[in-house]
Amino acid sequence: MTVSTSATAVHDRLTPRARGLLLVLCGAMFLDALDVSMKGVALPSIGAELGMTTGSLQWVVSGYVLGFGGFLLLGGRAADLLGRRRMLVGSLVVFAVATALGGFATSGPLLIAARFLTGVSAAFSAPAGFSIITTSFAEGPVRNKALSIYTATGATGFSLGLVAGGLLTEASWRWVFHAPVLVALATLAGALAVVPRTPAAGAGGSTSPGPRPSPRPCCSWCSRWSRPRTRGGRRSGRSARWRPSRCC
């Protein structure tokens, strides 16, 4: 009984490498949530310096939401086809570049375009991070613990973003854009170090665990076995064997 209990306790623990991987993925989630909440606090200062109206200021937030919501499904599919690690690393690079561009923006349209591009990058990083957790952590208590920490990190990032956004805006609203760049670069370095490589589905490999699908989808229906023909209640000599159905 004691041996069984200790074996279960060891199985339920996160290994050091798994902790590092979870830290990087939580950093990506924290970054997305932090970025959304920080920008809302800085909107009045942005409008005053760039001469943006209330209606155009709304697009600073709506541009991000439009990019995120419009490309979220595509981001999940791209992670499956092109590889989760590749999508996570690439989206972090685009996030850092787009956020830095927004910090140096001198006009409203340029800022809105940068926010849209930031939302698109988040739409690719969020599905990749979530799928890395579901495939890298064993099903059971370990995965449940990782998912709990991952989701709690997003809520924490959103809450801290409101406080940090107010403090940074006191210095300059541009720091609301520059500060997440540092977090993105740190997360990018961690992703390159600890996120495992996965084969792309388009290269002939499968990125999801479990049995590989049949190369001919119709064969799951058509490869059933047909019963031998009978004549007068007896099996004929030629059809005594079980034969595959020729429906495809």
N, C-alpha and C positions, 0 to 999 in steps of 0.2 A: 504494500500500500504506500509506503514511504517512497520507494523507488519510482512508482508510477506518478506520485504527486510531484516529485522533483523533476521528472522528465517533462511533465506538462508545464511546470513553471519555466523551464529552460526554453521550451518551444514557444511560450507566450512572450518571451523577451525579444526586444529589438537588438540586433547585432550592431556593433559600431558602424559598419558600412551602411546598414539600413538606416541608422540615425542620421548619418551624413546625407544620404539620399533624401530622406524626409525633410531635413533642414533646408536643402536646396529647393525642393518643391514647395515647401511652405513659404520660402522667400519669394518665389514667383507669385504665389497667391497673395501674399502680403503686399507685394508691389502693386498688383492690379487694384486691390481695395484701397490702398493708400493713395494712389494716384487719383481715383475718382473723388474721394472726399476732400482732398487738399485743394483741388481746383475750384470747387464750389465756394470755398471761403474767400478765395482771391478774386472772384468775379468783379466786385465793385472797383477794386484797384486796377484791374485790367481794363475795364471800361473807361475809367478816368484817364489813363495814360494813352490808350490807343484810340480814344474817341469813338468807341462802339456804343450803339444804342442798346436799350434793354432787349429788344428783339434779336439783335445780332449776338448779344452776350449769351442768350439762351442756346445758340448753336455751338458754343464752346463745350457745353455739356451734351447737347443733342448729337453733335458730330461724333463724339466718342461712342455714345449709345448706338447710333446708326451703324458705325463700323463694327462694333462688337456683335450686335444682334444680326446684322446682315451676313456676316461671314462665320458665325459660330458653327453651323452645320458643316460648312466647307472645311473649317479647321479640324473638326473631328475626323472627317474623311481623309484629309491630307495626312493626319498623324498615322492613320492605318496604312495608307498606301506608300508614303515616303519615309516613314520611320518617326517614332515619337521623339527620340533624342534630337534628330535633325530639326524637327518642327519647333521644339522647345528652345533650342539654341538660336535658331534663326529668328524666332519671334522676339526673343530677348534683345538681339542685336537691333532689330527694327524698332522695338520699343525705345531703346536708349537713343537711337538717332532721331526718331520722331519727337521724343520729349525734349531733347536738346534743341531741336529746331524750333519748337514752341517757345522755349525760353529766350531765344534770340529773335523772335518774331517782332516785326515793326508795323504790322498791319493786321486788321481783323481777319481777312480771308486767309492769310498765311497761317495764322494761329488756328483757325477752324480746320484747315487742311491737315495741320499737324495733329490735331486732336482726333480727326477721323482715322488717320494712319495709326495712331496709338491704339484706338479701339480695335482696328483690324488685327494688330499684333497680339492684343489680349485675347481675341477670338481664336487665335491659333495656339497660344500658350496654355490657356485654361483646359481644353480637352486633352492636350498632350500630357500635362501634369497629372490630371485625374487618371488617365489610362495607364500612366507609368506606375501609379500607386496600385491599381488593381491587378497589374501583371507582375510587379516586382515583390509584392508582399503576399505571403501565403494566406489563403482563405481561412478565416477564423478570427481569434482574438487579436492577432498581430495586425491583420488588415483593418479590423474594426478600430483598433487604437490609432493606426496611421490616418484613417479617414476622419476620425474625431479631431485629431490634432490639426489636420489640414483644413477642415472647415472652420474650426475655432480661430485659426490664424487669419482667415479672411475677415471675420467679424472684428478681430483685434486691430487689423490694419485699417479698417474703415473708421473705427473709433479714434485711433491715434492720429489718423490723417486730419481729422477736424481740429485737433489741438495743435499738431505740428504745422498745419496750414495757416492757422492764425498767427503763430509765432513767426513763421518765415515771412508772411505778408507784411509784418511790421517793418522788416528790413527792406524787402522788395518782393513784388509778386513774381519776379523772375526766378527767385529761389524755390518757389513752389514747383517749378519745372526742373531746375538744375539738381535739386536734392534727390529725386527719384532716379536720376541718371546714375548716381553713385551706387544706389541700391541695385540697380539693374546690372551694372558692371560686376559687382560682387557676386550676384546670383549667377551671372553668366560664367564667371570663373569657376564657381562651384559646380555648375552643370557640366562643364567640360571635363571636370575631374572625376565626378562620381556617378553621373547618369550613365547606365549601361547602354551599349549600342544594340539596336534591334534591327533585324533584316527588314528591308522594305518589301511590302507585299507584291509590288510590281516587279521585283527582281526574282520572283519565284519562291520567296519565302513567305511564311505566315507569321504575322505579328501578334497573333492571339493564341493563347494556350489551347490545347485540346487537339483532337484528331484533325488532320488536314482534309479539306473537302475533296470530293471526287473530281478528277479533271473533266469529267463529262457530267454536268448537273442532271441530265435526264436519266442517267444510269441508276440513280437512286430509286427511280420508278420503273425503269425498263429492264433492270437486270434481275428481276424476280424469276424464279424458276417455274416453268410450266410443266404440268403433269403429262406423262406419256399418254399417247393415244391408245385406246383399247378397241378391240374388235370382238364383239360378242361376249363382252365381259372379261376378255383376256388381253394381255398386253401383246402387241405385235413385236416381232423380233427386232425390227428397225428402230422402234420407238421405246425400247425397254429402258433406255437411259433417261435421266432427267435432263432436259434441255433448256438453255436460256431462252427467254422470250425474245422474238425479233421485232419488237415494237419501235425500235429506234435504229 
